[in-house]
Amino acid sequence: MSLWTWFGLKEGSASTGWPLTGDDDGQHGVLGMPRYEPARCTPGCEACAEACPTRAIVFAPSQQSRARPQVDWGRCIVCQRCAEVCPSGAFTPSEAWALGVRERSDLEWDEAMSERIVREVVERERRAFGRSLHIRHVDAGSCNGCESELQALDNPFYNLHRLGIFFTPSPRFADVLLVTGPVTKAMREPLLATWNAMPTPRWVVATGTCAVSGGMTGGNYACATGLDGILPVDIYLPGCPPNPAALIHALLMIVGRANQRIRGGQIER
């Protein structure tokens, strides 16, 4: 018996029971997307917009009062600058990390939308994949921050295989195309070739702020502004990078085993 086999038998399972049993998700104390409370905004203050490096927070030129900015969490890289500079507490730190959405608009602040009750609907063909998913990952120009979190999914703590979710090297065996990066011009054709090689039904997860909106570099001479307009996206998952628990939550959303936690830009408490 090898030393590591003996050690593993002695210590027992290191895997979390989450999300099946509600145990530790491994994210306690980790800062997530800031919370936004527009009622606290101070008229004339633009500190948040000036500090935001990706224009996730902007004031429209037509705004008269300029009291409340337009907020798009799909552009947010979770740098916490808005929470640091906001003098009124309109932006505050939070531990909100499960930010996968089915509609891109749900990442944009819309008070009316956030108050709507939307029933989760999962097609029958998705339910057939409820116990097993195979993922093909394509790096379309990322900085490898997302990849470091993806690697953690196969560590002993998260142990993605226990949920029936596996990575596959071949698109011909994949159900889900998981894309990171803003989609550089050099990776556009390989990305489309991978998508076309996948059997139907098939789904796409825009993983990380770069894939959702282009992130820090989107829209320059070398890359696009994410997956919109290139592939039909089923789940948008912002974050720079999204943590392993957020990745698991987004994948389970595809087959109806997890519910969306943000609507109209408003995050569940």
C-alpha positions as CSV (number, residue, x, y, z in Angstrom):
1,M,0.0,0.0,0.0
2,S,1.4,3.4,-1.0
3,L,1.8,6.2,1.5
4,W,-0.9,8.3,-0.1
5,T,-3.4,5.5,-0.2
6,W,-2.8,4.9,3.5
7,F,-3.1,8.6,4.2
8,G,-6.4,8.8,2.3
9,L,-7.9,5.9,4.1
10,K,-6.8,7.3,7.5
11,E,-8.2,10.8,6.9
12,G,-11.4,9.8,5.1
13,S,-13.3,11.8,2.5
14,A,-12.2,15.4,2.0
15,S,-15.0,16.3,-0.3
16,T,-17.7,18.7,0.6
17,G,-21.3,17.6,0.6
18,W,-22.4,20.9,-1.0
19,P,-24.7,21.4,-2.8
20,L,-26.4,18.1,-2.1
21,T,-26.4,18.4,1.7
22,G,-26.0,22.1,2.3
23,D,-22.5,21.7,3.7
24,D,-19.5,24.0,3.4
25,D,-19.3,25.6,-0.1
26,G,-15.7,26.7,0.5
27,Q,-16.5,30.4,0.0
28,H,-17.0,31.8,3.6
29,G,-15.3,35.1,4.0
30,V,-14.6,35.5,0.2
31,L,-15.8,38.8,-1.2
32,G,-18.2,38.5,-4.1
33,M,-20.2,41.0,-6.2
34,P,-20.8,44.3,-4.4
35,R,-24.4,45.1,-3.3
36,Y,-26.1,48.2,-4.8
37,E,-28.7,50.1,-3.0
38,P,-29.7,53.1,-5.2
39,A,-31.7,54.8,-2.6
40,R,-28.5,55.6,-0.8
41,C,-26.9,57.4,-3.8
42,T,-25.9,61.0,-3.2
43,P,-26.9,63.4,-6.0
44,G,-24.0,64.7,-7.9
45,C,-21.6,62.0,-6.7
46,E,-19.8,60.1,-9.4
47,A,-17.1,58.5,-7.4
48,C,-18.2,55.0,-8.2
49,A,-18.3,55.6,-12.0
50,E,-14.9,57.3,-11.9
51,A,-13.3,54.4,-10.1
52,C,-14.8,51.6,-12.2
53,P,-12.2,50.2,-14.7
54,T,-14.7,48.4,-16.9
55,R,-17.6,50.9,-17.1
56,A,-19.8,48.5,-15.2
57,I,-21.1,51.7,-13.5
58,V,-21.9,54.7,-15.7
59,F,-24.0,57.8,-15.8
60,A,-26.0,58.2,-19.0
61,P,-25.4,61.6,-20.6
62,S,-29.2,62.3,-20.7
63,Q,-29.6,61.9,-16.9
64,Q,-30.8,65.1,-15.4
65,S,-30.4,64.5,-11.7
66,R,-27.4,62.2,-12.1
67,A,-28.4,60.7,-8.8
68,R,-28.3,57.1,-9.7
69,P,-25.8,55.4,-12.0
70,Q,-26.6,52.6,-14.5
71,V,-25.1,49.3,-13.2
72,D,-24.2,46.3,-15.2
73,W,-22.8,43.4,-13.2
74,G,-22.0,41.6,-16.4
75,R,-19.1,44.0,-16.8
76,C,-18.0,43.9,-13.2
77,I,-14.6,42.3,-12.4
78,V,-15.3,42.3,-8.6
79,C,-12.4,44.7,-7.9
80,Q,-14.4,46.3,-5.0
81,R,-13.3,49.8,-6.0
82,C,-16.9,51.1,-6.0
83,A,-17.5,49.9,-2.4
84,E,-14.2,51.4,-1.4
85,V,-14.9,54.9,-2.7
86,C,-18.7,55.2,-2.3
87,P,-19.2,57.8,0.5
88,S,-22.9,57.0,1.1
89,G,-22.8,53.2,1.3
90,A,-24.8,52.7,-1.9
91,F,-22.2,50.1,-2.9
92,T,-21.1,47.7,-0.2
93,P,-19.1,44.5,-0.1
94,S,-20.9,41.2,0.0
95,E,-20.3,37.4,-0.3
96,A,-22.7,37.0,-3.2
97,W,-21.0,34.7,-5.7
98,A,-23.8,32.6,-7.3
99,L,-24.4,35.0,-10.2
100,G,-25.2,32.7,-13.1
101,V,-28.2,34.0,-15.1
102,R,-30.2,32.8,-18.2
103,E,-30.8,36.2,-19.6
104,R,-28.1,38.8,-20.1
105,S,-30.5,41.6,-19.0
106,D,-30.7,40.1,-15.5
107,L,-27.2,41.4,-14.8
108,E,-28.3,44.9,-15.5
109,W,-29.9,46.9,-12.7
110,D,-33.6,47.3,-13.2
111,E,-35.7,47.8,-10.1
112,A,-38.9,46.8,-11.8
113,M,-37.5,43.6,-13.1
114,S,-36.0,42.6,-9.8
115,E,-39.4,42.7,-8.2
116,R,-40.9,40.2,-10.7
117,I,-41.4,36.6,-9.7
118,V,-40.1,34.4,-12.5
119,R,-40.7,30.7,-12.4
120,E,-37.8,28.6,-13.3
121,V,-38.5,26.5,-16.4
122,V,-36.3,23.7,-17.6
123,E,-37.0,21.9,-20.9
124,R,-37.6,18.2,-20.8
125,E,-34.5,17.6,-22.9
126,R,-32.4,19.3,-20.2
127,R,-33.9,17.2,-17.4
128,A,-32.7,14.1,-19.2
129,F,-29.2,15.3,-18.5
130,G,-29.9,16.0,-14.8
131,R,-27.6,13.3,-13.5
132,S,-24.8,13.6,-16.0
133,L,-23.1,16.4,-18.0
134,H,-20.0,16.4,-20.2
135,I,-18.2,19.7,-20.7
136,R,-15.8,20.8,-23.4
137,H,-13.8,23.9,-22.3
138,V,-12.5,26.4,-24.8
139,D,-10.1,29.2,-23.7
140,A,-11.0,32.0,-26.1
141,G,-8.3,34.4,-25.0
142,S,-8.5,34.4,-21.2
143,C,-5.8,35.5,-18.7
144,N,-6.0,32.0,-17.2
145,G,-7.6,33.2,-14.0
146,C,-10.8,31.3,-14.9
147,E,-8.8,28.2,-15.8
148,S,-7.2,28.2,-12.3
149,E,-10.7,28.0,-10.8
150,L,-11.8,25.3,-13.3
151,Q,-8.8,23.2,-12.2
152,A,-10.1,23.4,-8.6
153,L,-13.3,21.7,-9.6
154,D,-11.4,18.4,-9.8
155,N,-9.6,18.7,-6.5
156,P,-10.6,16.5,-3.5
157,F,-12.8,19.2,-1.9
158,Y,-15.1,20.0,-4.8
159,N,-14.7,16.6,-6.6
160,L,-16.9,17.5,-9.5
161,H,-17.3,13.9,-10.6
162,R,-19.5,13.2,-7.5
163,L,-22.2,15.3,-9.2
164,G,-22.0,13.4,-12.5
165,I,-20.2,16.3,-14.3
166,F,-17.1,15.6,-16.3
167,F,-14.7,17.4,-18.6
168,T,-14.2,15.8,-22.0
169,P,-11.4,16.5,-24.5
170,S,-13.7,15.9,-27.5
171,P,-16.5,18.2,-28.5
172,R,-18.3,15.1,-30.0
173,F,-18.9,13.8,-26.5
174,A,-19.8,17.2,-24.9
175,D,-23.2,18.5,-23.8
176,V,-21.9,21.9,-22.6
177,L,-19.5,24.3,-24.2
178,L,-17.8,26.3,-21.4
179,V,-16.0,29.3,-22.8
180,T,-13.6,31.6,-21.1
181,G,-12.0,34.8,-22.5
182,P,-13.4,37.7,-24.6
183,V,-13.1,35.7,-27.8
184,T,-10.0,36.9,-29.6
185,K,-10.0,37.1,-33.4
186,A,-7.5,34.1,-33.5
187,M,-9.9,31.9,-31.4
188,R,-13.2,32.8,-33.1
189,E,-12.9,30.1,-35.8
190,P,-11.7,27.3,-33.5
191,L,-14.5,28.2,-31.1
192,L,-17.1,27.9,-33.8
193,A,-15.6,24.7,-35.1
194,T,-15.9,23.2,-31.6
195,W,-19.5,24.3,-31.3
196,N,-20.4,22.8,-34.7
197,A,-18.8,19.5,-33.8
198,M,-21.0,19.1,-30.7
199,P,-24.2,17.0,-30.9
200,T,-27.5,18.4,-30.0
201,P,-28.9,19.2,-27.5
202,R,-26.0,21.4,-26.5
203,W,-25.6,24.4,-24.3
204,V,-23.1,27.3,-23.8
205,V,-21.8,28.9,-20.6
206,A,-20.1,32.3,-20.9
207,T,-17.7,31.9,-18.0
208,G,-16.2,35.0,-16.4
209,T,-16.7,38.6,-17.1
210,C,-14.5,38.5,-20.3
211,A,-16.8,35.9,-21.9
212,V,-19.9,37.8,-20.7
213,S,-19.0,41.3,-21.8
214,G,-15.3,41.5,-22.9
215,G,-13.9,42.5,-19.5
216,M,-10.9,44.7,-19.4
217,T,-9.7,44.1,-23.0
218,G,-13.0,43.6,-24.8
219,G,-13.7,45.5,-28.0
220,N,-10.1,46.3,-28.9
221,Y,-8.4,45.5,-32.2
222,A,-7.7,41.9,-31.3
223,C,-10.9,40.6,-29.6
224,A,-14.7,40.8,-29.4
225,T,-16.8,41.7,-26.4
226,G,-17.7,38.3,-25.2
227,L,-19.9,35.6,-26.7
228,D,-23.0,37.5,-27.5
229,G,-23.4,37.6,-31.3
230,I,-21.1,34.7,-31.7
231,L,-22.8,31.8,-30.0
232,P,-26.2,31.4,-28.4
233,V,-25.5,31.7,-24.6
234,D,-27.6,29.7,-22.1
235,I,-25.9,30.8,-18.9
236,Y,-24.0,34.0,-18.3
237,L,-21.6,33.8,-15.3
238,P,-19.7,37.0,-14.5
239,G,-16.8,37.2,-12.1
240,C,-13.0,37.7,-12.4
241,P,-12.7,34.9,-12.0
242,P,-15.9,33.1,-10.9
243,N,-15.1,30.8,-8.0
244,P,-15.5,27.0,-8.1
245,A,-18.8,27.1,-6.2
246,A,-20.2,29.6,-8.7
247,L,-19.1,27.4,-11.6
248,I,-20.9,24.4,-10.1
249,H,-24.0,26.4,-9.5
250,A,-24.1,27.6,-13.1
251,L,-23.6,24.1,-14.4
252,L,-26.4,22.8,-12.3
253,M,-28.7,25.6,-13.5
254,I,-28.5,24.2,-17.0
255,V,-30.3,21.0,-15.9
256,G,-32.6,22.6,-13.4
257,R,-30.8,21.4,-10.3
258,A,-30.1,25.0,-9.1
259,N,-32.1,28.2,-9.2
260,Q,-31.1,31.6,-10.4
261,R,-30.2,34.0,-7.6
262,I,-30.1,37.4,-9.3
263,R,-32.8,39.2,-11.3
264,G,-32.8,42.7,-12.7
265,G,-29.3,43.2,-11.2
266,Q,-30.6,42.6,-7.7
267,I,-28.9,39.9,-5.8
268,E,-30.8,37.6,-3.3
269,R,-30.0,38.2,0.3
